[in-house]
Amino acid sequence: NLNVEFYNNAGKLIEDYNSSIGTGYRLCVKDNDGKELYNYYFIIYGDVNGDGNINSLDVLVLQKYILEIKNLDGLFLKAGNISKNNQLPNSLDVLKIQKHILEIQEIQQ
């Protein structure tokens, strides 16, 4: 007998299960006493701002990261590495997001 809860990347409990899951969201498995047993974090490659969508805002955030205007870390940094080559995100990753938005090439999750 376990309970499952979803939290957004700000730690707020999600009660509307019709919304998108974004980078940094957490699935928490609890026992009947409310004790957390397992936590699973989500990474949506291309969703570097964690809103559950891959769009021009993600392009902007990743460009700012590359230009050292904005910091990305943790799961958001990993979500920016569309190439999944264990390197820091770069302009090729920005290009992959742009191609995804234009429906030229889908980002594989």
KOLNU-440267 format. One record per residue (C-alpha): x, y, z; chain; residue in one letter; residue number from 1. Coordinates in steps of 0.001 Angstrom, whole numbers, plus 524288, in hexadecimal, padded with zeros to 5 digits. Example, Ala and Ser with C-alpha at 12.3 -4.5 7.8 and 13.67 -1.06 7.14 Angstrom:
% residues 2
8300C	7EE6C	81E78	A	A	1
83566	7FBDC	81BE4	A	S	2
This chain:
% residues 109
80000	80000	80000	A	N	1
80745	80BC9	7FAD0	A	L	2
80384	819A4	7F739	A	N	3
808C4	82138	7EB9E	A	V	4
809E5	82FF8	7EAC7	A	E	5
80F25	83909	7E044	A	F	6
8164C	845B2	7E344	A	Y	7
81A54	8506E	7D9D1	A	N	8
82841	8557C	7D926	A	N	9
82517	85F9D	7E39C	A	A	10
82104	854BF	7ECF9	A	G	11
81273	857A2	7EC2A	A	K	12
8092B	84C01	7EC80	A	L	13
80256	849FB	7DF6F	A	I	14
7F40B	846E7	7E0D6	A	E	15
7F031	8488E	7D28B	A	D	16
7F500	83C68	7CBAB	A	Y	17
7F133	841EB	7BE67	A	N	18
7FCB7	84B4A	7BE2C	A	S	19
809C8	848B3	7B79F	A	S	20
8155C	8438D	7BF1F	A	I	21
8219D	84BB7	7BDBD	A	G	22
82FF0	84A78	7C0C3	A	T	23
83233	84A17	7CF5E	A	G	24
824E1	84479	7D2A4	A	Y	25
82505	839D7	7DCF2	A	R	26
81D2E	82D7A	7DEDD	A	L	27
81D07	829FD	7ED3F	A	C	28
81921	81C9E	7F258	A	V	29
814C9	81C97	8008D	A	K	30
8104C	81237	809F8	A	D	31
80345	8130D	81114	A	N	32
80991	81B02	81BF9	A	D	33
80E19	8255F	81254	A	G	34
81C65	8217D	812D9	A	K	35
82364	823D4	805F8	A	E	36
828BE	81713	800B3	A	L	37
82CFE	81AA5	7F2F0	A	Y	38
82E9F	82707	7EAF8	A	N	39
82FBA	82726	7DC30	A	Y	40
83363	83398	7D4FD	A	Y	41
82F93	83680	7C6FC	A	F	42
8381C	83BFE	7BC36	A	I	43
83191	84057	7AFAA	A	I	44
83C8F	8429E	7A608	A	Y	45
83ABA	8502C	7A04B	A	G	46
8325E	85517	7AB97	A	D	47
83CFF	85D0A	7B22C	A	V	48
833BC	86656	7B923	A	N	49
82B98	85B5A	7BF28	A	G	50
81E2A	85F89	7BA74	A	D	51
81B42	852A7	7B39B	A	G	52
81BDE	8586C	7A5F2	A	N	53
826D0	8590E	79C0A	A	I	54
825BF	86654	795A7	A	N	55
82CAC	8731D	792AF	A	S	56
82E07	87626	7A134	A	L	57
836EC	86A54	7A260	A	D	58
83EED	86F23	796CE	A	V	59
84070	87C47	79D9A	A	L	60
84451	87633	7AAA7	A	V	61
84E5D	86D5B	7A430	A	L	62
853F5	8788E	79C1B	A	Q	63
8555E	880A6	7A87D	A	K	64
85C41	87530	7AEF2	A	Y	65
865CF	873D7	7A39B	A	I	66
86882	88284	7A3F8	A	L	67
86ABB	8815D	7B2BA	A	E	68
85F6C	88A97	7B5B2	A	I	69
85745	8805B	7BCC8	A	K	70
85B76	874D5	7C50B	A	N	71
855EE	86738	7C323	A	L	72
858B0	85C1F	7CC62	A	D	73
85444	84EAF	7D05D	A	G	74
84911	848C6	7C8C8	A	L	75
84727	85534	7C0B2	A	F	76
85537	854BC	7BBF9	A	L	77
8537D	8467B	7B879	A	K	78
846C0	849A5	7B14A	A	A	79
84E77	85327	7A8DF	A	G	80
857AE	84881	7A437	A	N	81
84ECB	843DB	7993C	A	I	82
85A34	83C79	79341	A	S	83
85B16	8344D	79FC4	A	K	84
869DD	833EA	79E7E	A	N	85
86CF8	8375C	7ACB9	A	N	86
8725F	8448F	7A877	A	Q	87
86D94	85219	7ABA8	A	L	88
862A5	8570E	7A2DF	A	P	89
86729	85EBC	7970A	A	N	90
86205	864F1	78A99	A	S	91
85F39	8579B	78494	A	L	92
855B3	85507	78FA0	A	D	93
84F1A	8621F	78CEE	A	V	94
84DEB	85E18	77EAD	A	L	95
8479B	85135	782A7	A	K	96
83D66	85864	78AB3	A	I	97
83AAC	86172	77F3D	A	Q	98
83906	855B8	77620	A	K	99
82FBF	84F97	77FF6	A	H	100
82791	85BF9	780A9	A	I	101
826F4	85CB8	771CA	A	L	102
8233E	84E33	7716D	A	E	103
82F1D	84AF5	76924	A	I	104
83507	84156	772CC	A	Q	105
82EB7	83CEF	77F73	A	E	106
836E6	83C81	78BC4	A	I	107
8378E	82E75	7905A	A	Q	108
834DE	82CE3	79EBB	A	Q	109
